Amino acid sequence: MGVVYLVRHGQAHAQAYGSLAEAQSEAGGLTAVGVEQARRAGVALGARVDRLDHAVSGSLARQQQTLRHILDGVAEHPDPDVDAGWDEYDLGAITAGGVDGTGVDGTGVGGTGVDGTGAQGARFQARLDDDLRGWVAGSSAGTESYREYRARADRSLKQLTAHAGPGRTVIAVSSAGTISAVLATLWGLDDERWLTVARTMVNTSITKMIVGRSGVSVMCVNDHAHLDLAADRDVMTFR
């Protein structure tokens, strides 16, 4: 039996939600809160496992940076790989009018940004949901179709689980939409439920799967106990 951990990236700067080029640049990397979230995720994983046999992230800066900080918390680990199949959908291309910073400011809990806690954040989320539904329905928005996106996420999971042989533990750092797309495939969820699951993903939350003779089994989803602390719950964010 092998173990797979899927971890969502930490909180990122506003540029991370713009164009693909911006998301892949250092400017699209983690905020200070995102770095702390990733550090805590690494400590949490390091308390569960003393070795990772394979580690991969998408090509986006926020994903690669999160993985590096996580690996610092695990005693033994390989050099990280990059697989763009774990990238998020191109939000900047899909969202009508682009992402202009008034809805996505990366301020975290209590701000007006992508965590949806303020009026601007709520308006942005509603607009995003509408645009995503149009993309799912077959609109020409985006650099790839929704079906192509789902197919590449499924391919990346198959490639990852191939590394999760008996007694092996692997990790992939990705994004809310892509982790939820994998879950939707495994659980047979429809597209609207894919959106619902993605909307609940906490930054650096951990999803655990087991790989065995019967295939891939989901053991836990969106585990964020390393952030859900009464003393400083402000470090728990959704965007």
C-alpha positions as CSV (number, residue, x, y, z in Angstrom):
1,M,0.0,0.0,0.0
2,G,1.3,3.5,-0.9
3,V,0.3,6.9,0.4
4,V,-0.4,10.0,-1.6
5,Y,-0.7,13.5,-0.1
6,L,-2.2,16.3,-2.1
7,V,-1.5,19.8,-0.6
8,R,-3.0,23.0,-1.7
9,H,-0.6,25.9,-2.1
10,G,-0.3,28.7,0.5
11,Q,-1.8,32.1,0.2
12,A,-0.3,34.0,-2.8
13,H,0.1,37.5,-4.0
14,A,-2.6,39.0,-6.3
15,Q,-0.4,38.4,-9.4
16,A,-0.8,34.7,-8.8
17,Y,-4.4,35.0,-10.0
18,G,-3.6,37.0,-13.2
19,S,-2.1,35.7,-16.4
20,L,-0.3,32.3,-16.6
21,A,3.0,34.2,-17.0
22,E,2.4,36.2,-13.9
23,A,1.4,33.1,-11.9
24,Q,4.7,31.5,-13.0
25,S,6.8,34.5,-12.0
26,E,8.2,35.2,-8.5
27,A,5.7,38.0,-8.2
28,G,3.0,35.3,-8.2
29,G,4.5,33.5,-5.3
30,L,3.6,33.3,-1.6
31,T,2.7,36.1,0.8
32,A,4.3,36.0,4.3
33,V,1.2,34.3,5.5
34,G,1.5,31.7,2.7
35,V,5.1,31.0,3.8
36,E,4.0,30.4,7.3
37,Q,1.1,28.2,6.2
38,A,3.5,26.1,4.1
39,R,6.0,25.8,7.0
40,R,3.2,24.6,9.3
41,A,2.1,22.1,6.7
42,G,5.6,20.8,6.5
43,V,5.8,20.4,10.3
44,A,2.5,18.6,10.2
45,L,3.6,16.2,7.5
46,G,7.0,15.7,9.1
47,A,5.1,14.5,12.3
48,R,3.3,11.9,10.2
49,V,6.1,10.6,8.0
50,D,9.9,10.5,8.2
51,R,10.4,10.1,4.5
52,L,8.9,11.2,1.2
53,D,9.8,9.1,-1.8
54,H,8.6,11.4,-4.5
55,A,7.7,15.1,-4.5
56,V,6.1,17.2,-7.3
57,S,4.3,20.5,-7.8
58,G,2.7,22.3,-10.6
59,S,4.7,24.9,-12.5
60,L,3.1,27.9,-10.8
61,A,5.4,29.9,-8.4
62,R,3.0,29.6,-5.4
63,Q,2.9,25.8,-5.9
64,Q,6.7,25.4,-6.2
65,Q,7.4,27.7,-3.2
66,T,4.9,25.8,-1.1
67,L,6.5,22.5,-1.8
68,R,10.0,23.8,-1.0
69,H,8.8,25.0,2.4
70,I,7.0,21.7,3.1
71,L,10.0,19.6,2.3
72,D,12.0,21.6,4.9
73,G,9.8,19.9,7.5
74,V,10.3,16.3,6.4
75,A,13.4,14.5,7.5
76,E,14.1,12.6,4.2
77,H,12.9,13.8,0.9
78,P,13.9,13.8,-2.8
79,D,14.6,16.9,-4.9
80,P,11.2,18.2,-6.1
81,D,9.9,17.7,-9.6
82,V,7.7,19.9,-11.6
83,D,4.6,18.7,-13.5
84,A,2.5,21.4,-15.2
85,G,-0.4,19.0,-15.1
86,W,-0.9,20.0,-11.5
87,D,-1.3,23.7,-12.5
88,E,-4.6,25.4,-11.7
89,Y,-6.9,26.5,-14.6
90,D,-5.8,29.9,-16.1
91,L,-8.1,32.1,-14.0
92,G,-6.9,35.3,-15.7
93,A,-8.0,34.0,-19.1
94,I,-11.3,32.6,-17.9
95,T,-12.5,35.5,-15.8
96,A,-14.4,38.0,-17.8
97,G,-12.4,41.3,-17.9
98,G,-9.5,39.7,-16.2
99,V,-8.4,39.9,-12.6
100,D,-7.7,43.5,-11.7
101,G,-6.8,43.5,-8.0
102,T,-10.0,44.9,-6.7
103,G,-11.4,41.5,-6.1
104,V,-8.1,39.7,-5.7
105,D,-5.7,41.4,-3.3
106,G,-4.3,38.5,-1.3
107,T,-5.0,40.2,2.0
108,G,-6.2,37.0,3.7
109,V,-8.8,36.7,6.4
110,G,-10.5,40.0,7.2
111,G,-9.5,41.6,3.9
112,T,-11.5,42.4,0.9
113,G,-9.8,39.9,-1.4
114,V,-10.0,36.4,-2.8
115,D,-11.0,34.8,0.5
116,G,-14.5,36.2,0.0
117,T,-14.7,37.9,3.4
118,G,-15.5,41.3,2.1
119,A,-18.0,42.8,-0.3
120,Q,-15.5,42.9,-3.1
121,G,-14.4,39.4,-2.4
122,A,-18.0,38.2,-2.5
123,R,-18.6,40.0,-5.8
124,F,-15.4,38.5,-7.2
125,Q,-16.4,35.0,-6.1
126,A,-19.9,35.3,-7.7
127,R,-18.3,36.6,-11.0
128,L,-15.7,33.8,-10.9
129,D,-18.4,31.1,-10.4
130,D,-20.4,32.4,-13.3
131,D,-17.4,32.5,-15.6
132,L,-16.3,29.0,-14.5
133,R,-19.8,27.7,-15.2
134,G,-19.6,29.1,-18.7
135,W,-16.1,27.5,-19.2
136,V,-17.4,24.2,-18.0
137,A,-20.4,24.5,-20.4
138,G,-18.0,24.9,-23.3
139,S,-17.2,28.6,-23.7
140,S,-14.0,29.5,-25.6
141,A,-12.6,31.3,-22.6
142,G,-9.2,30.2,-21.3
143,T,-6.1,28.7,-22.8
144,E,-7.5,25.2,-22.6
145,S,-11.0,23.7,-22.5
146,Y,-12.5,22.4,-19.2
147,R,-12.4,18.9,-20.6
148,E,-8.7,19.2,-21.4
149,Y,-8.1,20.6,-17.9
150,R,-9.9,17.7,-16.3
151,A,-8.0,15.2,-18.5
152,R,-4.6,16.6,-17.6
153,A,-5.4,16.5,-13.9
154,D,-6.4,12.9,-14.2
155,R,-3.2,12.1,-16.1
156,S,-1.1,13.7,-13.4
157,L,-2.8,11.7,-10.7
158,K,-2.0,8.5,-12.6
159,Q,1.6,9.5,-13.0
160,L,1.8,10.4,-9.3
161,T,0.2,7.1,-8.1
162,A,2.6,5.2,-10.2
163,H,5.3,6.4,-7.8
164,A,3.2,5.3,-4.8
165,G,4.1,1.6,-4.7
166,P,3.9,-0.5,-1.5
167,G,5.5,1.3,1.4
168,R,6.1,4.5,-0.5
169,T,4.8,8.0,0.3
170,V,4.5,10.7,-2.3
171,I,3.3,14.3,-2.3
172,A,2.0,16.8,-4.9
173,V,1.4,20.5,-4.3
174,S,-1.4,21.9,-6.5
175,S,-4.4,24.2,-6.3
176,A,-8.0,24.0,-5.1
177,G,-9.5,23.5,-8.5
178,T,-7.1,20.8,-9.6
179,I,-7.2,18.8,-6.3
180,S,-11.0,19.1,-6.4
181,A,-11.0,17.9,-10.0
182,V,-9.1,14.8,-9.0
183,L,-11.6,14.2,-6.2
184,A,-14.5,14.7,-8.6
185,T,-13.2,12.0,-10.8
186,L,-12.6,9.5,-8.0
187,W,-15.9,10.2,-6.4
188,G,-18.0,10.6,-9.6
189,L,-19.0,14.2,-8.7
190,D,-20.8,16.3,-11.3
191,D,-19.3,19.6,-12.4
192,E,-21.4,21.8,-10.0
193,R,-20.1,19.7,-7.0
194,W,-16.6,20.1,-8.4
195,L,-17.1,23.9,-7.9
196,T,-18.5,23.4,-4.5
197,V,-15.6,21.3,-3.3
198,A,-13.0,23.7,-4.8
199,R,-14.6,26.6,-3.0
200,T,-14.1,25.1,0.4
201,M,-10.3,24.3,0.1
202,V,-8.2,26.0,2.7
203,N,-4.7,27.1,1.8
204,T,-2.1,24.3,2.5
205,S,-4.9,21.9,3.4
206,I,-3.9,18.3,3.1
207,T,-5.8,15.6,1.3
208,K,-4.7,12.0,1.9
209,M,-5.2,9.0,-0.4
210,I,-4.1,5.4,-0.3
211,V,-3.1,3.4,-3.3
212,G,-3.7,-0.3,-3.2
213,R,-4.8,-3.3,-5.3
214,S,-8.3,-1.9,-5.6
215,G,-7.1,1.5,-6.8
216,V,-7.0,4.9,-5.2
217,S,-9.0,5.5,-2.0
218,V,-9.6,8.9,-0.5
219,M,-9.0,8.9,3.3
220,C,-9.3,12.5,4.2
221,V,-9.9,15.8,2.4
222,N,-9.0,19.4,3.2
223,D,-7.3,18.7,6.5
224,H,-6.2,22.0,8.0
225,A,-5.7,21.2,11.6
226,H,-2.2,22.8,11.4
227,L,-3.9,26.2,10.8
228,D,-7.1,25.8,12.9
229,L,-5.6,27.1,16.1
230,A,-7.5,29.3,18.6
231,A,-4.5,31.4,19.3
232,D,-3.9,32.6,15.7
233,R,-6.7,31.4,13.4
234,D,-6.0,34.4,11.2
235,V,-3.4,32.3,9.4
236,M,-6.2,30.1,8.0
237,T,-7.2,31.5,4.6
238,F,-9.1,30.4,1.5
239,R,-7.2,32.4,-1.2
